[in-house]
Amino acid sequence: MNTVRTTTLAAATSLLIAIGCLAAPVAHAQPATVSPVTAEQLGATWRPGCPVPPEQLRLVELDYLGLDLQTHRGQLVVHQDLTDAVIAAFDRLYRLGFPIERMRTVENYPNADDELSMRDNNTSAFNCRDIPGSGSWSYHAYGQAIDINPRFNPYIDRTGAYQPANAEVFVDRNRIDPGLLKDGDAAVRAFTDHGWTWGGNWRTPKDYQHFEWS
């Protein structure tokens, strides 16, 4: 009986870790680093006329837990005033065992194309672009927003249209998968408890990948 009970408990624990409900034990993340960036480094993510100059942006390099549950080093460009807040939030995600598929700056995609970055499930921050259809700058253009696992956590408008184009199966928010962000979970609170607004709490549209500094 004890053997059966122990085996059942171990199996349940493994399942909880797999679906992201329980943090897997991980090594401590290496310290994050922060460095200035130049217009050349920013590539197509920045151009003259953007609302912030390169001098107000910083490259943050930090550890994250991959879908393979191994530690990887990622890069985000954010506003200089938010580096501590960003590092704290991602350190919390790491300690929770919340997995991220990849994390690289958007100039790695042709023409800094946001759709391509999202299809690649790439976690990113700065990109000098407007809010589609609005003519207003996105918070990303200020380095004050982060999109996490965007394929797993799509943008859904009031008509049900979604982005990225390959996110159809993840429109169903009742799914239980590693790397999904859900209302009230610890990964969301790692941001919202410390000054960030989550797009998943918006009435419409729903932007489950999106956190912006409020």
LOGUTI-679122 format. One line per field, with one value per residue: residue in one letter; x, y, z of N, C-alpha, C in turn. Coordinates in steps of 0.2 Angstrom, whole numbers. Each point is the difference from the previous one (the first is absolute). Layout:
<nodes>
type [a	...];
n.east [X	...];
n.north [Y	...];
n.up [Z	...];
ca.east [X	...];
ca.north [Y	...];
ca.up [Z	...];
c.east [X	...];
c.north [Y	...];
c.up [Z	...];
</nodes>
This chain:
<nodes>
type [m	n	t	v	r	t	t	t	l	a	a	a	t	s	l	l	i	a	i	g	c	l	a	a	p	v	a	h	a	q	p	a	t	v	s	p	v	t	a	e	q	l	g	a	t	w	r	p	g	c	p	v	p	p	e	q	l	r	l	v	e	l	d	y	l	g	l	d	l	q	t	h	r	g	q	l	v	v	h	q	d	l	t	d	a	v	i	a	a	f	d	r	l	y	r	l	g	f	p	i	e	r	m	r	t	v	e	n	y	p	n	a	d	d	e	l	s	m	r	d	n	n	t	s	a	f	n	c	r	d	i	p	g	s	g	s	w	s	y	h	a	y	g	q	a	i	d	i	n	p	r	f	n	p	y	i	d	r	t	g	a	y	q	p	a	n	a	e	v	f	v	d	r	n	r	i	d	p	g	l	l	k	d	g	d	a	a	v	r	a	f	t	d	h	g	w	t	w	g	g	n	w	r	t	p	k	d	y	q	h	f	e	w	s];
n.east [4	6	2	-6	-1	6	-1	-6	3	5	-5	-3	6	1	-6	0	6	-2	-6	6	-3	5	3	3	4	3	6	4	-3	4	4	-5	1	2	-1	4	-4	2	-1	6	1	-4	4	-4	2	5	-2	3	-2	3	-5	5	5	5	2	-7	3	-1	5	-5	5	-4	0	-2	-5	4	-3	7	-3	4	5	-3	4	-4	-3	-1	-3	1	-5	4	-6	0	6	-1	-5	3	6	-3	-4	5	3	-6	-1	6	-1	-5	5	-2	-2	5	-3	0	6	-2	4	-5	6	-1	-5	-2	3	3	-2	-5	-4	6	1	-6	1	6	-5	3	3	-3	3	6	-5	3	-6	-5	-6	-1	-1	4	6	-1	5	2	-2	0	-3	-2	0	-7	1	-2	2	-4	5	1	3	3	1	-5	0	-5	-3	-5	2	5	2	5	5	6	1	5	-4	-3	5	4	-4	0	-2	-4	4	3	4	6	1	-6	-3	-2	-6	4	3	5	0	-7	0	5	-4	-6	4	3	-7	0	-3	-5	2	2	1	2	-5	3	4	1	4	0	3	-4	5	-3	5	-4];
n.north [-6	0	-5	-2	2	-2	-6	0	1	-5	-4	2	-1	-5	-2	2	-2	-5	1	1	-5	-3	4	-1	-4	6	0	4	5	1	5	4	1	6	2	5	3	-1	5	-1	0	5	1	-4	-1	4	6	5	4	-6	-2	-4	3	-3	6	-1	-4	-5	-3	-4	-3	-5	-4	-5	-3	-4	-2	0	5	2	2	6	4	4	3	6	5	4	4	5	3	-5	1	3	3	1	2	4	2	0	3	3	2	2	4	2	-1	7	-4	2	0	6	3	3	4	5	3	-5	3	-2	6	-3	-5	3	0	1	5	2	-1	3	3	5	0	6	5	4	3	4	-1	1	2	-6	4	2	0	-4	3	-6	-3	-5	5	-1	-6	1	-5	-5	-4	-4	-5	5	-6	-2	7	-1	4	2	2	5	-1	-2	5	-4	2	-4	-1	-2	4	-2	-5	5	1	-7	4	-6	1	-6	5	-3	5	-3	6	-1	2	4	-2	-4	-2	1	-3	-4	2	-2	-4	1	2	-7	2	-5	-1	-5	6	1	4	4	-2	-7	2	-7	2	5	2	5	4	0];
n.up [0	4	-3	0	7	2	-4	3	6	-1	-2	5	4	-3	1	6	1	-4	3	4	4	-1	4	-5	4	0	-3	4	-3	-5	3	-1	-7	1	-6	-2	-4	-6	-4	-1	6	0	-5	-3	6	-3	0	-3	5	2	5	0	2	-3	1	-1	-4	3	-1	1	3	0	5	-4	2	-4	-5	-1	4	-5	3	-2	-4	2	-5	4	-5	5	3	0	1	-4	0	5	-2	-6	3	4	-5	-4	5	1	-7	0	6	-4	-4	-1	-5	-3	-6	-1	0	-6	-1	-1	0	3	0	-6	-1	5	-4	3	-6	-3	4	-1	-6	1	3	-3	6	0	-1	0	-3	-4	2	-4	3	-3	-5	5	-2	5	3	-1	6	-5	-3	6	-2	1	-4	2	-5	3	-3	-5	-3	6	0	-5	-4	3	-6	-1	-6	5	-4	-2	4	-2	-7	3	3	-6	1	1	-4	1	4	-2	-5	2	-1	0	3	2	-2	6	0	4	-5	2	-6	0	6	-3	-4	0	4	-6	-1	-2	-6	1	-6	4	4	-6	0	-4	-4	-1	4	-1	-6	0	2	3	0	6];
ca.east [-4	4	4	-5	-1	6	0	-6	2	6	-3	-4	5	3	-5	-1	6	0	-5	2	-4	5	7	5	6	5	6	-1	1	6	-2	-2	4	-3	5	-3	-1	1	-4	2	-2	-8	-2	-7	-5	0	1	-1	-7	-3	-1	6	7	4	3	-5	-2	5	0	0	2	-2	-1	-7	-1	-3	-5	4	2	7	1	3	1	-4	2	-5	2	-5	2	5	-3	-4	4	0	-7	0	4	-3	-5	3	3	-5	-2	5	-1	-7	0	-4	4	0	3	6	0	5	-2	-4	4	2	-5	1	-4	-2	-7	-3	-3	5	2	-6	-1	6	-1	5	-1	3	-2	0	0	-3	-6	-7	-5	-3	-6	-1	4	3	6	-1	5	6	4	3	4	-4	-5	3	-4	3	-3	-6	-4	-4	-4	-1	-4	-7	-4	-7	-3	3	6	6	7	2	-4	1	-2	-7	-2	1	-6	-4	3	-1	6	5	7	6	2	-6	-1	-7	-2	1	5	6	4	-3	1	7	0	-5	1	6	0	-2	-6	0	-5	-5	-5	-4	-7	1	2	4	7	2	7	3	1	2	1	-5];
ca.north [6	6	0	3	7	4	0	5	7	2	1	6	6	1	3	7	3	0	5	6	2	-1	1	-6	3	2	4	7	4	4	7	3	6	6	4	5	-3	5	-1	-6	-7	0	-2	2	1	7	4	6	1	-4	4	0	-1	-6	1	-1	-8	-5	-8	-5	-7	-4	-7	-2	-7	-2	-5	-6	0	2	7	3	7	4	7	4	7	3	6	0	1	-6	-6	-3	-3	-6	-6	-3	-4	-6	-4	-3	-6	-5	-4	-3	-5	1	-1	5	-4	4	8	4	7	-1	2	-7	-2	4	7	0	-2	-2	-7	-5	-1	-3	-7	-4	-1	4	5	6	7	6	1	7	-1	3	-5	0	3	6	5	2	-5	-6	0	-3	6	4	-5	0	-5	-7	-5	-6	-5	3	-5	-3	5	4	6	-2	6	-1	-4	-6	-1	-1	0	-1	-4	-8	-1	-2	-5	3	4	-3	2	-5	-5	0	-1	4	7	5	5	0	5	-2	-5	3	3	6	4	2	6	4	2	5	6	-1	-2	-6	1	-5	2	5	-2	-1	-7	-3	-1	-4	0	7	4	7	3	5];
ca.up [0	0	-7	-5	1	-2	-7	-2	2	-5	-7	1	0	-7	-5	2	-3	-7	-2	2	6	6	-3	0	3	-5	3	0	-6	0	1	-6	-1	-4	-4	-5	-7	-6	-6	-4	3	0	-7	-2	6	2	-5	2	1	6	5	4	-4	2	7	5	0	2	-2	6	-1	6	0	0	0	-6	0	2	7	1	1	-6	1	-5	0	-1	1	4	2	5	7	2	0	7	0	-4	3	6	-2	-4	6	3	-4	0	6	0	-5	-6	-6	-6	-6	-3	2	-3	-2	-6	-6	-2	-5	-6	1	7	-1	7	-1	0	6	3	-3	3	7	3	5	-2	3	-4	-7	-1	-4	2	1	-6	-1	4	-2	6	1	5	5	-2	-3	6	4	6	-1	-1	-2	2	-4	-3	-3	5	3	-5	-1	-3	0	2	-5	0	-4	5	-2	-7	-4	2	7	1	5	6	1	5	6	5	-1	5	-4	3	-3	-1	6	2	5	7	1	3	-5	-2	6	0	-3	2	7	1	-5	-7	-2	-5	-5	1	4	-4	-2	-7	-1	5	-3	6	1	1	7	-1	6	1];
c.east [4	3	-5	-1	6	0	-5	2	5	-3	-4	4	3	-5	-1	6	-1	-5	1	-4	5	7	5	6	5	5	-1	2	7	-3	-1	6	-4	5	-4	-1	1	-6	2	-2	-7	-2	-7	-5	0	1	-1	-8	-3	0	5	6	3	3	-4	-1	6	-1	1	1	-2	-2	-8	0	-4	-6	3	2	7	1	3	1	-4	2	-7	2	-6	2	5	-3	-3	5	0	-7	0	4	-4	-6	2	3	-5	-3	5	0	-6	1	-4	4	-1	3	7	-1	6	-3	-3	4	3	-5	0	-5	-3	-8	-3	-3	4	3	-5	-1	5	-1	5	-2	4	-2	0	-1	-4	-5	-6	-4	-4	-7	-1	4	4	6	-2	5	7	5	4	4	-3	-5	4	-6	3	-4	-6	-4	-5	-5	-2	-4	-7	-4	-7	-3	3	6	6	6	4	-4	0	-2	-7	-2	0	-6	-4	4	-1	6	4	7	5	0	-7	0	-8	-1	1	6	6	4	-2	1	7	0	-6	0	5	0	-2	-7	0	-6	-6	-6	-5	-6	0	5	4	7	4	8	3	0	3	1	-5	2];
c.north [6	1	3	7	4	1	5	7	3	2	6	6	1	3	7	4	1	5	7	3	-1	2	-6	3	2	3	7	3	3	7	3	6	5	4	5	-3	6	-1	-5	-7	-1	-2	3	1	8	4	8	2	-4	4	0	-1	-6	2	-1	-7	-4	-7	-3	-7	-4	-7	-1	-8	-2	-5	-7	0	1	8	3	7	4	8	4	7	3	8	0	0	-7	-6	-4	-4	-6	-6	-3	-5	-6	-5	-4	-6	-6	-5	-4	-6	1	0	5	-3	4	7	3	7	-1	2	-7	-2	5	6	0	-1	-3	-7	-6	-2	-4	-7	-5	-1	4	5	6	6	5	-1	6	-1	3	-6	-1	3	6	6	3	-5	-5	2	-3	5	4	-5	-2	-6	-7	-5	-7	-6	1	-5	-3	4	5	7	-2	6	-2	-4	-7	-1	1	1	-3	-5	-7	-1	-3	-5	4	6	-2	1	-5	-5	0	-2	4	7	4	4	0	5	-2	-5	4	3	7	5	3	7	5	2	6	6	-1	-1	-6	1	-6	2	6	-3	-2	5	-3	-1	-4	0	6	3	7	4	6	5];
c.up [0	-6	-5	1	-2	-8	-3	1	-5	-7	0	0	-7	-5	2	-3	-7	-2	3	6	6	-3	1	4	-5	3	0	-6	1	0	-7	-1	-4	-3	-5	-7	-4	-5	-4	3	0	-7	-2	5	2	-7	2	0	5	6	6	-4	3	7	6	1	2	-2	7	-2	6	-2	0	-1	-7	0	1	7	1	0	-7	1	-5	0	-1	0	3	1	6	7	2	0	7	0	-5	2	6	-3	-3	5	3	-4	0	6	1	-5	-6	-6	-6	-5	-2	2	-3	-3	-8	-6	-3	-6	-6	1	7	0	6	-1	-1	7	5	-2	3	7	4	5	-1	3	-5	-8	-2	-5	3	2	-6	-1	4	-2	7	2	5	6	-1	-3	5	4	6	-1	-1	-3	2	-3	-4	-4	5	3	-5	1	-3	1	1	-5	0	-4	5	-4	5	-3	2	7	1	6	7	1	5	7	6	0	6	-3	4	-4	-1	6	1	6	7	1	3	-5	-2	6	1	-3	3	8	1	-6	-7	-1	-5	-5	0	4	-4	-2	-8	-3	6	-3	6	1	3	7	-2	7	1	5];
</nodes>
